[in-house]
Amino acid sequence: MEMESLEYLNLFVEESNLYNNIVLGTLLPARLWEPLPHFFQTWLRNYIGGVLLYLVSGFLWCFYIYYLKRNVYVPKDAIPSNKAMLLQIYVAMKAMPWYTALPSISEYMIENGWTRCFARVSDVGWPAYVVYLAIYLVIVEFGIYWMHRELHDIKPLYKYLHATHHIYNKQNTLSPFAGLAFHPLDGILQAVPHVIALFLVPVQLTAHLALLFIEAIWTANIHDCIHGNLWPIMGAGFHTIHHTTYRHNYGHFTIWMDWIFGTLRDPVDDEPKKVM
């Protein structure tokens, strides 16, 4: 039985090695990363992947909305300066080594059998996979909402951690690059619900890692000040209100937690009313 358990856990290690080979083997000479212990290979892969995802998606996003579609999505006077965006990149890059330690640690725990993760969809079947993933996302949404809210409500946490992010408090200081411009511990705390959920509900390793890295894309989206108005998504219109009022719209992917706990403020309600 113990041998079967070790063989099953090795599936996680093999999957992790596959991702390491894809990223590191493509971008770095083997002599630089193959001698590293498995954990550090995984961290290096996550770090390089995180940096590339943040910079490439951020530059493409900004180029599209600020230059190709200038004055279409964002008014000219609401476009942040290059200096402001470079500062956001600087803050995010300082924190990136710490951000990417979190998925590396979660992978370590998964590979050692400490979580409820499963390796293959066939282990549970597609219906159960979808149900488990939905429950996982609800747990994450609940956890991020309360973590974010407490980072505001607990004054020392706000002063020493979250205030770093809230210097971006109006349209002409917010940009897709602000999405990861946090104090390192702040960013980690807001991602911790992804790891806590691993101990509460079965989820596949690939899905867990993909959702963690999708965070980089999602946070870029909710900081671009373009209100998509797609219910019940917590779009940039809602999150821009969060940056201007500090007391509303703490949610992450959806508006449900803010609606349930009474902190929702709809950007439609803030629009100037037309005089008939």
C-alpha positions in Angstrom: 0.0 0.0 0.0 2.8 2.4 0.9 4.6 1.6 -2.4 1.4 2.4 -4.3 1.1 5.7 -2.5 4.7 6.6 -3.3 4.1 5.7 -7.0 1.0 7.9 -7.0 2.8 10.8 -5.4 5.6 10.4 -8.0 3.0 11.3 -10.7 3.0 14.9 -9.2 6.8 15.0 -9.3 6.8 13.8 -12.9 4.2 16.5 -13.9 6.2 19.2 -12.1 9.4 18.0 -13.9 7.6 18.2 -17.2 6.7 21.9 -16.6 10.3 22.5 -15.5 11.7 21.0 -18.7 9.3 23.0 -20.8 10.1 26.4 -19.3 13.7 26.0 -18.1 14.8 23.7 -20.9 13.5 26.2 -23.5 15.0 29.3 -21.9 18.1 28.3 -20.0 21.2 26.1 -20.6 20.8 22.8 -18.8 24.0 23.4 -16.8 22.4 26.3 -15.1 19.3 24.6 -13.7 19.6 20.8 -13.9 22.1 20.6 -10.9 19.5 22.5 -8.7 17.4 20.5 -6.2 13.9 19.8 -7.5 12.3 22.5 -5.2 14.6 25.2 -6.6 14.0 24.1 -10.2 10.3 24.5 -9.5 10.7 27.9 -8.0 13.0 29.1 -10.9 10.3 27.9 -13.4 7.6 29.7 -11.5 9.7 32.9 -11.2 10.6 33.0 -14.9 7.0 32.1 -15.9 5.6 34.8 -13.5 7.9 37.5 -14.8 7.2 36.7 -18.5 3.4 36.5 -17.9 3.4 39.8 -16.0 5.6 41.8 -18.4 4.3 40.4 -21.7 0.6 40.6 -20.8 1.1 44.0 -19.2 2.9 45.5 -22.2 0.5 44.1 -24.7 -2.5 45.2 -22.7 -1.2 48.8 -22.2 -0.1 49.1 -25.8 -3.6 48.1 -27.0 -5.7 50.3 -24.6 -3.4 53.3 -24.4 -2.0 53.5 -27.9 -3.9 51.4 -30.5 -7.3 52.3 -28.9 -6.3 55.6 -27.4 -9.3 57.6 -26.2 -11.6 54.6 -27.0 -11.5 52.7 -23.7 -9.7 55.2 -21.5 -9.9 59.0 -21.9 -6.6 60.7 -22.6 -6.5 62.4 -19.3 -7.0 59.1 -17.5 -3.9 57.4 -19.1 -1.2 56.9 -16.4 2.2 58.3 -17.1 5.1 56.1 -18.2 6.8 57.0 -14.9 3.8 55.7 -12.9 3.7 52.4 -14.8 7.5 51.9 -14.5 7.2 52.4 -10.7 4.4 49.7 -10.7 6.7 47.4 -12.6 9.5 48.1 -10.1 7.3 47.3 -7.1 6.0 44.1 -8.8 9.5 42.9 -9.8 10.8 43.3 -6.2 7.9 41.2 -5.0 8.0 38.5 -7.7 10.6 36.2 -6.2 8.4 36.0 -3.1 5.1 35.7 -5.0 6.4 32.7 -6.9 7.6 31.0 -3.7 3.9 30.3 -2.9 3.1 27.9 -5.8 6.5 26.3 -5.3 5.6 25.6 -1.7 2.2 24.3 -2.6 3.7 22.0 -5.2 6.1 20.7 -2.5 3.1 19.9 -0.2 1.2 18.3 -3.0 4.2 16.1 -4.0 4.5 14.9 -0.4 0.9 14.0 -0.1 -0.1 16.6 2.4 -3.1 17.9 0.4 -6.2 16.5 -1.2 -4.9 17.0 -4.7 -5.3 14.3 -7.4 -3.0 13.8 -10.4 -5.4 12.8 -13.2 -8.9 13.7 -14.1 -9.6 10.0 -14.6 -9.0 9.5 -10.8 -12.3 11.2 -10.1 -14.1 11.6 -13.4 -15.1 14.8 -15.2 -18.4 15.4 -13.3 -16.6 15.3 -10.0 -13.7 17.3 -11.4 -16.0 20.1 -12.3 -17.9 20.0 -9.0 -14.6 20.0 -7.0 -13.3 22.9 -9.1 -16.4 24.9 -8.5 -16.2 24.3 -4.7 -12.5 25.3 -4.8 -13.3 28.6 -6.5 -16.0 29.4 -4.0 -13.5 28.8 -1.1 -10.9 30.9 -2.9 -13.4 33.7 -3.5 -14.6 33.7 0.1 -11.0 33.6 1.4 -9.7 36.4 -0.8 -12.7 38.6 0.0 -12.0 38.3 3.8 -8.3 38.5 3.5 -8.6 41.7 1.4 -11.2 43.2 3.7 -9.0 42.5 6.8 -6.0 44.1 5.1 -8.1 47.3 5.1 -9.9 46.9 8.5 -6.8 45.9 10.6 -4.9 49.2 10.6 -1.3 47.9 11.0 -1.9 45.5 8.1 -3.1 48.4 6.0 -0.4 50.8 7.0 2.6 48.5 6.6 1.3 46.2 3.8 -1.7 47.1 1.8 -1.1 50.9 1.6 1.8 50.1 -0.9 -0.9 49.1 -3.4 -3.4 51.9 -2.6 -1.1 54.7 -3.6 -2.8 54.0 -7.0 -6.2 55.5 -6.1 -7.5 57.1 -9.3 -7.8 56.4 -13.0 -4.7 58.2 -14.1 -2.5 56.2 -11.6 -4.1 52.7 -12.2 -2.9 50.5 -15.0 -2.6 46.7 -15.8 0.8 46.9 -14.2 -0.7 47.9 -10.9 -2.2 44.4 -10.6 0.8 42.9 -9.0 2.3 46.1 -7.4 2.0 45.0 -3.8 4.1 44.6 -0.8 5.3 40.9 -1.1 3.6 39.7 2.0 0.4 41.4 1.0 0.4 39.7 -2.4 1.1 36.3 -0.7 -1.6 36.7 1.9 -4.2 37.4 -0.8 -3.2 34.3 -2.7 -3.0 32.0 0.4 -6.7 30.9 0.0 -5.6 29.0 -3.1 -3.3 26.9 -0.9 -5.8 26.6 2.0 -8.4 25.2 -0.5 -6.0 22.3 -1.3 -6.6 20.9 2.2 -10.3 21.2 2.0 -11.3 20.0 -1.5 -9.7 17.7 -4.0 -8.4 19.6 -7.0 -6.0 18.6 -9.8 -2.4 20.0 -9.6 -2.5 21.5 -13.1 -5.8 23.3 -12.3 -4.4 24.7 -9.1 -1.2 26.0 -10.8 -3.1 27.4 -13.7 -5.5 29.3 -11.5 -2.6 30.8 -9.5 -1.0 32.1 -12.7 -4.3 33.3 -14.1 -4.3 35.6 -11.1 -1.7 37.7 -12.9 -4.0 38.1 -15.9 -7.0 38.8 -13.8 -5.4 41.4 -11.6 -4.2 43.2 -14.7 -7.8 43.2 -16.0 -9.4 44.6 -12.9 -6.8 47.5 -12.8 -7.3 48.8 -16.4 -10.3 51.0 -15.4 -12.4 49.6 -18.3 -15.8 48.5 -17.0 -16.9 45.3 -18.8 -20.2 45.2 -17.0 -20.6 41.4 -17.3 -22.6 40.2 -14.3 -21.6 38.7 -11.9 -17.9 39.4 -12.8 -15.9 41.7 -10.5 -14.7 43.9 -13.4 -12.4 46.9 -13.5 -15.4 49.3 -12.9 -16.1 47.7 -9.5 -12.4 47.5 -8.6 -11.7 51.1 -9.6 -14.4 52.1 -7.0 -12.5 50.0 -4.5 -9.4 52.1 -5.1 -11.3 55.4 -4.8 -13.5 54.7 -1.8 -11.3 52.0 0.0 -14.5 50.5 1.6 -16.3 48.7 -1.2 -15.8 45.8 -3.7 -13.2 43.7 -1.9 -14.1 40.6 -4.0 -11.9 39.1 -6.6 -13.5 37.2 -9.5 -17.1 37.9 -8.7 -19.3 40.4 -6.8 -21.1 37.8 -4.8 -19.2 38.1 -1.6 -19.6 41.8 -1.6 -23.3 41.4 -2.2 -23.6 38.8 0.6 -21.6 40.9 3.1 -23.0 44.3 2.2 -19.9 46.0 0.7 -21.0 46.0 -2.9 -21.1 49.3 -4.8 -22.1 49.2 -8.5 -20.3 51.6 -10.9 -23.6 52.0 -12.8 -25.0 53.8 -9.6 -22.0 56.2 -9.7 -22.7 57.3 -13.3 -24.1 60.8 -13.8 -27.9 60.6 -14.3 -29.2 62.0 -17.6 -31.6 64.9 -17.3 -34.7 64.3 -19.3 
